[in-house]
């Protein structure tokens, strides 16, 4: 059973609504897949948080929870962050990721009256490199062994009596010759083997922190303030996700998750604070250096193992494990270069 199918079954699995066969299949998959196991643990933690909050929740329409979870899964993985929730009855510290996701699960029906919850702001199309002088029709030049521009009657070794013409001027892998990597061909080929080495991704040695700010603003016109927030996010190339509405003792909030480059975060934060009266502001800075270093060490060791002494049967499994670790490291690297703002607009 693949991860997408498990994603759809986790919620009914937690509620005990699956058949015995489906339950066994989910258990088996969770024990083997770390990603799905992490998602399951997050949902269990969120369920506990929601029970502790014990707040009035506007019911979500059928199928909304599954749709939101699917949307979140398409984003980068959220690393749990801890904070003190001063405006949530002064509970003990909970995870910022848990609070944000709990808000998703407690969204009101008003979120479903038009467009979906995810809003993409100022999307920049990827730049595509093209050659200066492309060949007509996009053809790729192919060497014709019958047309060697460097071969002519004057430099053909067969026309020079007394010279040895039996040696191979272009040794290939497998004939005992040592292959030396060059600038044009950095990927080394194992001697006497067709195995191509796995390219090791190099990560810079730097400090890595995840920064999340929860900002509560009371605006005279919350709807207008929301539109202004979206406009500001667009100006600074930020991404915005509408997490719906949350009800607490202060009233009804609209919750927006804003992700922005760290270089622009301070400017955007100052602008968002001007949308109304700032009721609360809390910043969480989480050090992920030790976790990153541990994951990086695992990645480097596996690449070394893969490139030095793999058996043919182990290559595919090692490539899969290495690819998973590489994706996790890249996700952390991306998150460390961004800041997250959870904006609560009080009506």
ZAPA-207385 format. One record per residue (C-alpha): residue in one letter; z, x, y. Coordinates in steps of 0.1 Angstrom, whole numbers, padded with zeros to 4 digits, always signed. Layout:
% residues N
aZXY...
//
This chain:
% residues 347
x+0000+0000+0000x-0010+0015+0034x+0011+0018+0065x-0007-0010+0083x+0002-0035+0056x+0038-0022+0055x+0040-0027+0093x+0034-0064+0088x+0059-0067+0060x+0089-0048+0075x+0102-0078+0095x+0101-0103+0066x+0115-0075+0044x+0146-0072+0067x+0150-0110+0066x+0148-0111+0028x+0117-0133+0029x+0095-0112+0005x+0090-0117-0032x+0105-0093-0056x+0072-0075-0061x+0066-0072-0024x+0102-0060-0018x+0098-0033-0045x+0065-0022-0030x+0080-0019+0005x+0110+0001-0008x+0087+0025-0026x+0065+0030+0004x+0095+0036+0028x+0109+0062+0004x+0077+0081+0005x+0065+0076+0041x+0087+0092+0069x+0068+0074+0097x+0074+0039+0082x+0110+0048+0073x+0116+0058+0109x+0102+0025+0122x+0123+0006+0097x+0155+0024+0109x+0145+0018+0145x+0142-0020+0138x+0176-0020+0120x+0191-0003+0151x+0174-0027+0175x+0187-0057+0155x+0222-0043+0158x+0218-0037+0196x+0205-0073+0201x+0235-0087+0182x+0259-0066+0204x+0242-0078+0236x+0247-0114+0226x+0226-0127+0254x+0205-0158+0261x+0171-0150+0248x+0139-0168+0257x+0122-0174+0224x+0089-0157+0217x+0060-0176+0203x+0049-0172+0167x+0033-0139+0159x+0042-0123+0192x+0067-0098+0177x+0041-0085+0152x+0016-0082+0180x+0040-0062+0202x+0051-0039+0174x+0014-0032+0167x+0008-0023+0203x+0038+0000+0204x+0027+0017+0172x-0006+0026+0189x+0012+0045+0215x+0029+0078+0211x+0061+0078+0192x+0092+0072+0213x+0120+0097+0208x+0155+0080+0209x+0173+0087+0242x+0209+0079+0250x+0222+0063+0282x+0251+0043+0296x+0241+0007+0302x+0262+0000+0332x+0247-0034+0339x+0247-0046+0303x+0285-0055+0301x+0293-0017+0302x+0286-0013+0265x+0288+0021+0249x+0258+0043+0251x+0228+0030+0233x+0193+0045+0229x+0169+0041+0257x+0142+0035+0232x+0162+0008+0215x+0169-0009+0248x+0132-0009+0258x+0121-0022+0224x+0148-0048+0224x+0134-0061+0257x+0101-0064+0240x+0115-0085+0212x+0133-0107+0237x+0102-0116+0257x+0098-0151+0271x+0069-0174+0265x+0057-0167+0300x+0042-0135+0288x+0017-0153+0267x+0001-0174+0294x-0028-0151+0301x-0036-0115+0294x-0018-0094+0268x+0014-0074+0275x-0003-0040+0278x-0018-0031+0312x-0039+0000+0315x-0040+0014+0351x-0066+0038+0365x-0082+0047+0332x-0103+0079+0336x-0132+0082+0312x-0131+0115+0292x-0154+0142+0305x-0182+0151+0281x-0197+0185+0281x-0234+0187+0278x-0257+0218+0277x-0276+0228+0308x-0309+0227+0290x-0307+0202+0261x-0336+0202+0237x-0359+0172+0237x-0347+0144+0215x-0313+0161+0210x-0325+0183+0182x-0304+0212+0171x-0323+0245+0166x-0325+0256+0130x-0333+0291+0118x-0365+0291+0098x-0362+0318+0072x-0400+0321+0072x-0401+0328+0109x-0379+0358+0117x-0386+0369+0153x-0370+0403+0146x-0392+0411+0117x-0426+0427+0121x-0447+0452+0102x-0432+0481+0122x-0395+0474+0114x-0399+0460+0079x-0379+0483+0056x-0405+0477+0028x-0431+0495+0050x-0410+0527+0053x-0414+0548+0022x-0383+0567+0010x-0358+0542+0025x-0334+0522+0003x-0344+0485+0005x-0321+0473-0023x-0289+0470-0003x-0280+0437+0013x-0280+0441+0051x-0261+0408+0056x-0232+0407+0031x-0219+0372+0024x-0185+0360+0011x-0181+0367-0026x-0201+0399-0028x-0171+0421-0024x-0176+0429+0013x-0148+0424+0038x-0154+0397+0064x-0141+0406+0098x-0135+0378+0124x-0153+0381+0157x-0150+0364+0191x-0179+0341+0181x-0163+0333+0147x-0125+0333+0151x-0120+0314+0118x-0114+0339+0090x-0128+0334+0056x-0106+0344+0026x-0122+0373+0008x-0139+0364-0025x-0133+0327-0017x-0149+0298+0000x-0115+0287+0015x-0116+0284+0053x-0083+0291+0069x-0064+0263+0087x-0065+0271+0125x-0030+0275+0138x-0023+0256+0170x-0003+0277+0195x+0024+0260+0215x+0036+0276+0247x+0072+0289+0249x+0088+0267+0275x+0117+0243+0280x+0110+0207+0268x+0130+0177+0281x+0124+0139+0279x+0133+0122+0311x+0137+0084+0313x+0149+0064+0344x+0161+0028+0343x+0157+0013+0378x+0169-0022+0386x+0155-0037+0418x+0162-0071+0434x+0132-0083+0453x+0128-0115+0475x+0095-0123+0458x+0096-0108+0423x+0060-0118+0415x+0047-0100+0446x+0069-0070+0438x+0054-0068+0404x+0019-0067+0418x+0029-0040+0442x+0044-0020+0414x+0012-0022+0394x-0008-0011+0425x+0015+0018+0430x+0012+0029+0394x-0026+0028+0397x-0025+0051+0428x-0006+0078+0408x-0027+0075+0376x+0002+0059+0357x+0002+0036+0327x+0021+0003+0327x+0033-0018+0299x+0047-0053+0306x+0078-0057+0283x+0082-0093+0293x+0114-0109+0306x+0151-0105+0299x+0179-0128+0309x+0214-0115+0316x+0244-0124+0338x+0225-0114+0370x+0195-0136+0363x+0160-0133+0349x+0143-0099+0350x+0107-0088+0345x+0107-0055+0327x+0079-0029+0332x+0076+0004+0314x+0058+0030+0335x+0046+0063+0321x+0036+0090+0346x+0030+0128+0349x+0062+0146+0359x+0044+0160+0389x+0039+0125+0403x+0071+0109+0391x+0093+0116+0421x+0068+0102+0446x+0063+0070+0425x+0100+0065+0421x+0106+0066+0458x+0079+0040+0463x+0093+0017+0436x+0128+0019+0452x+0113+0003+0483x+0102-0028+0465x+0136-0044+0472x+0173-0037+0470x+0182-0011+0443x+0209-0026+0422x+0213+0002+0397x+0196+0035+0388x+0203+0057+0358x+0185+0089+0347x+0186+0103+0312x+0175+0138+0305x+0173+0146+0267x+0169+0182+0255x+0144+0183+0226x+0141+0221+0224x+0160+0226+0191x+0141+0197+0174x+0108+0211+0186x+0116+0246+0175x+0126+0233+0140x+0095+0213+0136x+0073+0242+0149x+0089+0265+0124x+0081+0241+0095x+0045+0238+0108x+0040+0276+0111x+0054+0282+0076x+0032+0256+0060x+0001+0270+0078x+0010+0305+0065x+0015+0292+0030x-0018+0272+0032x-0038+0303+0044x-0024+0329+0021x-0017+0317-0014x-0027+0281-0020x-0038+0268-0053x-0069+0245-0051x-0048+0215-0061x-0023+0222-0032x-0048+0225-0004x-0053+0188+0003x-0016+0181+0002x-0008+0210+0025x-0035+0199+0050x-0020+0164+0051x+0015+0177+0058x+0003+0202+0083x-0017+0176+0101x+0013+0153+0103x+0035+0180+0118x+0008+0190+0142x+0005+0154+0155x+0042+0151+0160x+0044+0184+0179x+0015+0173+0201x+0032+0140+0208x+0064+0157+0218x+0044+0181+0240x+0027+0151+0257x+0060+0133+0262x+0077+0164+0276x+0050+0165+0303x+0056+0129+0314x+0084+0108+0327x+0092+0072+0317x+0105+0046+0342x+0119+0013+0329x+0116-0010+0360x+0137-0042+0361x+0126-0066+0388x+0153-0092+0394x+0142-0126+0405
//
